[in-house]
Amino acid sequence: MSALEPDNRLSKTQMHVASGVKGKMVYVAISQCPTVETMQSTLEDIFRCVKAAQESMTLAKSTAKDRRKIRKDKRFK
């Protein structure tokens, strides 16, 4: 959800992007989009942000697992 915040604040047109979270789902609503091309570009930006956030979370989780393995390994105590 936080990865989408800049899109909400930086819109220079009348277009409005609203997002929210419910459980494990992120909802995005786009209104007053001037053209189909602008809508497509905005959706591509949102998907890029979501993908980057997802990859960051995956990396953070794997890094945390690696740290736990190292702490359990007696050679590193």
KARANOR-V967188 format. One record per residue. N is the residue number from 1. SS is DSSP state (alpha for helix, beta for strand, coil for the rest). OMEGA is omega in whole degrees, -180 to 180 (* if undefined). Layout:
BEGIN
n=N ss=SS omega=OMEGA
n=N ss=SS omega=OMEGA
END
This chain:
BEGIN
n=1 ss=coil omega=-179
n=2 ss=alpha omega=-180
n=3 ss=alpha omega=-179
n=4 ss=alpha omega=-176
n=5 ss=alpha omega=-179
n=6 ss=alpha omega=178
n=7 ss=alpha omega=-179
n=8 ss=alpha omega=-174
n=9 ss=alpha omega=-169
n=10 ss=coil omega=180
n=11 ss=coil omega=-177
n=12 ss=coil omega=179
n=13 ss=coil omega=176
n=14 ss=coil omega=-179
n=15 ss=coil omega=179
n=16 ss=beta omega=177
n=17 ss=beta omega=178
n=18 ss=beta omega=179
n=19 ss=beta omega=180
n=20 ss=beta omega=-179
n=21 ss=beta omega=173
n=22 ss=beta omega=-176
n=23 ss=coil omega=179
n=24 ss=coil omega=-176
n=25 ss=beta omega=173
n=26 ss=beta omega=179
n=27 ss=beta omega=179
n=28 ss=beta omega=176
n=29 ss=beta omega=179
n=30 ss=beta omega=179
n=31 ss=beta omega=179
n=32 ss=coil omega=179
n=33 ss=coil omega=-173
n=34 ss=coil omega=-179
n=35 ss=coil omega=176
n=36 ss=alpha omega=-180
n=37 ss=alpha omega=178
n=38 ss=alpha omega=178
n=39 ss=alpha omega=180
n=40 ss=alpha omega=180
n=41 ss=alpha omega=179
n=42 ss=alpha omega=178
n=43 ss=alpha omega=177
n=44 ss=alpha omega=177
n=45 ss=alpha omega=180
n=46 ss=alpha omega=180
n=47 ss=alpha omega=176
n=48 ss=alpha omega=179
n=49 ss=alpha omega=179
n=50 ss=alpha omega=180
n=51 ss=alpha omega=179
n=52 ss=alpha omega=179
n=53 ss=alpha omega=180
n=54 ss=alpha omega=179
n=55 ss=alpha omega=178
n=56 ss=alpha omega=179
n=57 ss=alpha omega=178
n=58 ss=alpha omega=179
n=59 ss=alpha omega=180
n=60 ss=alpha omega=179
n=61 ss=alpha omega=-179
n=62 ss=alpha omega=178
n=63 ss=alpha omega=178
n=64 ss=alpha omega=178
n=65 ss=alpha omega=180
n=66 ss=alpha omega=179
n=67 ss=alpha omega=179
n=68 ss=alpha omega=179
n=69 ss=alpha omega=-180
n=70 ss=alpha omega=180
n=71 ss=alpha omega=-179
n=72 ss=alpha omega=-177
n=73 ss=coil omega=-176
n=74 ss=alpha omega=179
n=75 ss=alpha omega=-177
n=76 ss=alpha omega=180
n=77 ss=coil omega=*
END
